[in-house]
Amino acid sequence: MLVKYGKARIVGLITVVVIGLILFVLVSGLFNYANKPKEKLQNTNVKDNGLNLYLKGDYLTYVLVNDEYKDDGALSYWKGQNISDDIITSYYKNGTQISNIDTKSTGSYTVKYEILYDGIYEEITRVVIVTDSKNPSLSVPDAVTITSDEAVNYDVEEGVVATDNTGQVSFKCENTLLSVPGDYIIKCLARDGNGNITKKNRLIKVVSGIEFDYKKQLTIKYPNNKNYTYMYSLDNGDTWLEANSSETLDIKKGNVIALVLEDGEYKMSSTYYIK
């Protein structure tokens, strides 16, 4: 038997189907939302058993080598009551329990906070990384002036000092110094045990030493420096006479000692013998 539906009845059936689909989508969405996994708080261990345990500070903590590690600790509550004094704190390195965090060298540690209250146990952890991101300290002397003669055996690392927070540091200065008069930039580098480096340059000025020129008269040419004073002696050092940076002497025979003082202190001397 063929059943005929009127136009109005067909429209009604379609409307019912559409409404049913809409209700199904809404109910499914509410169900999925209600059963969505709760987001885990990184620094909190909170459960519905009445015992709560929280980290104070950051989960990942950095401390510099040889700096003091100060633990931020944790907080615990039992049904709203603060019971943080019952927390037990312990330290681990590579899975082995240790007495404390040693900041003398780089490394990674775990700090565990545990509490047992009314038969309920909770724990939470923190990661502490001892790192060395600090460059060593490098001190170089102010510009120094030396003579060509001194440059031959001069130690370019003289007066250079390097220190580091790890206590392990080395330094090296490139010896590009020549006996030819001029200004020399000496490159120095300090490196600690963890690869941190510091670079600095020092200036060494090389000047000519004391020069003698004898042509019937003796001319003494002293190295030029504003901090230098000049003297000479004709009696083997018993008597000293002041001189200019270029001094000409009318002497035909004997020893002449030329002397340079820097800020009143001995700098250099040289002797010339006239037969």
C-alpha positions in Angstrom: 0.0 0.0 0.0 1.5 3.3 -1.0 1.5 6.0 1.7 1.4 9.5 0.5 2.7 12.3 2.7 1.6 15.8 2.4 4.0 18.7 1.9 3.4 20.0 5.4 4.2 16.7 6.9 7.5 16.4 5.0 8.6 19.8 6.2 7.8 18.8 9.8 9.9 15.7 9.5 12.8 17.6 8.2 12.5 20.2 11.0 12.5 17.4 13.6 15.7 15.8 12.1 17.5 19.2 12.0 16.6 20.0 15.6 17.8 16.5 16.6 21.2 17.0 15.0 21.6 20.3 16.7 20.8 18.8 20.1 23.2 15.9 19.5 26.1 18.3 18.7 25.4 20.4 21.8 25.3 17.4 24.1 28.4 15.9 22.6 30.3 19.2 23.1 29.2 19.5 26.7 30.2 15.8 27.3 33.7 16.3 25.8 34.3 19.5 27.8 33.3 17.8 31.0 35.7 15.0 30.4 38.6 17.1 29.1 41.9 16.3 31.0 42.7 18.9 33.6 45.8 21.0 32.9 48.6 20.0 35.3 50.1 22.9 37.2 53.9 22.8 36.8 54.8 23.9 40.3 51.9 22.5 42.2 50.9 19.1 43.5 47.2 19.6 44.4 44.8 16.7 44.9 41.3 16.3 46.3 42.5 14.4 49.3 42.9 17.5 51.4 46.7 17.6 51.3 48.3 20.2 49.0 52.0 20.7 48.2 53.3 23.8 46.4 56.8 24.9 45.2 58.0 28.3 46.3 60.0 30.0 43.4 60.7 28.4 40.1 60.8 24.8 39.1 64.0 25.3 37.2 66.6 27.3 39.2 70.0 28.4 38.1 73.0 29.3 40.4 76.5 30.5 39.4 79.5 28.5 40.4 80.7 29.4 43.9 77.6 31.4 44.6 75.5 30.4 47.6 72.5 28.4 46.8 69.4 29.5 48.8 66.6 27.1 48.6 63.1 28.7 48.2 61.4 25.7 49.8 57.9 24.6 49.5 54.5 25.1 51.1 52.0 22.5 52.3 48.4 22.7 53.5 46.1 20.2 55.1 42.5 21.2 54.5 43.6 24.8 54.6 45.9 24.5 57.6 49.6 25.4 57.0 51.7 22.3 57.8 54.9 23.4 55.9 57.1 22.7 58.9 56.4 19.0 58.3 58.0 19.1 54.8 61.2 17.0 54.4 63.7 18.4 51.9 66.4 16.2 50.3 69.0 16.6 47.6 70.0 14.3 44.7 72.7 14.2 42.1 72.6 11.5 39.3 69.9 9.7 41.4 72.1 9.5 44.5 71.1 11.3 47.7 73.6 13.9 48.9 73.9 16.2 51.9 73.6 19.5 50.0 74.1 21.2 46.6 77.8 21.8 45.9 78.3 25.0 43.8 82.0 24.6 43.5 81.6 23.1 40.0 78.9 22.9 37.4 76.3 20.2 37.6 72.6 19.4 37.8 70.7 18.6 41.0 67.2 17.6 42.1 65.6 18.9 45.2 62.8 16.7 46.6 60.1 18.0 49.0 58.1 15.3 50.7 55.3 15.3 53.3 53.4 12.5 55.1 50.3 13.7 57.0 47.4 11.8 58.3 48.5 8.7 56.3 48.7 10.7 53.0 52.0 11.1 51.2 52.8 13.8 48.6 56.1 14.9 46.9 57.2 17.5 44.5 60.6 18.3 43.0 62.8 21.2 41.8 65.7 21.1 39.3 68.8 23.2 40.2 71.5 23.8 37.6 74.9 25.1 38.8 76.3 26.9 35.8 79.2 29.2 34.9 78.3 32.0 32.5 80.7 34.6 34.1 83.7 35.6 32.1 87.1 35.8 33.9 88.5 39.1 35.0 91.7 40.2 33.2 93.8 43.1 34.3 96.7 44.5 32.1 99.2 47.2 33.1 99.0 50.7 31.7 101.2 51.6 28.8 104.9 51.0 29.6 108.0 52.3 27.8 111.1 50.2 27.4 114.3 50.4 25.4 115.3 48.4 22.4 117.8 46.5 24.6 115.1 45.7 27.2 112.7 44.5 24.5 114.9 41.5 23.6 114.1 39.7 26.9 111.0 41.6 28.1 108.2 39.5 29.5 105.0 40.7 27.8 102.9 39.0 30.5 104.6 40.9 33.3 102.0 42.6 35.5 99.1 40.8 33.8 96.6 39.3 36.3 93.6 37.0 35.6 91.0 35.8 38.1 87.8 33.9 37.9 84.9 32.9 40.1 85.7 29.2 39.6 89.3 29.7 40.8 90.6 28.0 37.6 91.9 30.4 35.0 94.8 30.8 32.7 96.0 33.6 30.4 98.3 34.1 27.5 99.7 37.2 25.8 101.0 37.1 22.3 104.6 38.1 22.2 104.8 40.3 19.1 107.3 42.6 20.6 110.4 43.7 18.6 113.5 45.6 19.5 112.7 48.1 16.7 111.4 51.4 18.3 107.6 51.8 18.0 104.3 51.2 19.7 103.3 47.5 20.1 99.8 46.3 20.8 100.0 43.0 22.8 96.9 40.9 22.7 96.1 39.0 25.9 93.4 36.4 26.5 92.1 34.8 29.8 90.1 31.5 29.8 88.5 29.7 32.6 87.9 26.0 33.0 84.4 26.2 31.4 85.5 28.0 28.3 84.5 31.5 29.2 87.0 34.0 27.8 88.0 37.7 28.2 90.3 39.6 25.8 92.3 42.7 26.5 95.2 44.5 24.8 98.2 46.2 26.4 100.5 48.8 25.0 104.2 48.6 25.1 106.3 51.4 23.7 109.8 50.6 22.5 112.3 53.5 22.3 115.9 53.6 21.5 118.3 53.1 24.3 121.2 55.3 25.3 123.3 56.0 22.1 126.8 57.4 21.9 128.3 59.2 18.9 132.0 60.2 19.0 133.4 62.5 16.4 136.1 64.5 18.1 133.4 65.2 20.7 131.1 62.7 22.4 127.4 63.1 21.9 125.0 61.2 24.2 121.5 60.6 23.0 119.1 59.6 25.7 115.7 57.9 25.1 113.0 60.6 25.0 110.3 60.3 27.7 108.6 63.0 29.8 109.2 61.0 33.0 112.9 60.5 32.4 115.7 62.6 33.8 119.3 62.2 32.5 122.7 62.3 34.1 126.3 61.4 33.3 129.5 60.7 35.2 133.1 61.1 34.2 134.7 59.6 37.3 133.1 56.1 37.4 130.0 57.2 39.3 131.6 59.2 42.1 130.0 62.4 40.7 126.9 62.8 38.6 126.0 65.7 36.4 122.6 66.6 35.0 122.2 66.2 31.2 119.8 67.0 28.4 118.2 64.4 26.2 121.1 65.1 23.8 124.3 66.0 25.6 127.6 66.8 23.8 130.8 66.5 25.9 134.3 67.8 25.1 136.2 64.9 26.3 139.1 63.1 24.7 139.8 60.1 26.9 138.2 58.0 29.7 135.0 56.4 30.7 131.6 58.1 30.4 128.6 56.6 32.2 125.2 57.7 31.0 122.3 57.3 33.4 118.5 57.5 33.0 116.1 57.8 35.9 112.3 57.4 35.6 110.4 59.3 38.2 113.6 59.4 40.2 114.2 55.7 40.1 116.9 53.9 38.1 115.8 53.0 34.6 119.0 52.2 32.6 122.6 53.1 32.2 125.4 52.6 29.6 129.1 53.1 29.5 131.3 54.5 26.7 135.1 54.2 26.7 137.3 56.7 24.8 140.8 55.5 24.3 
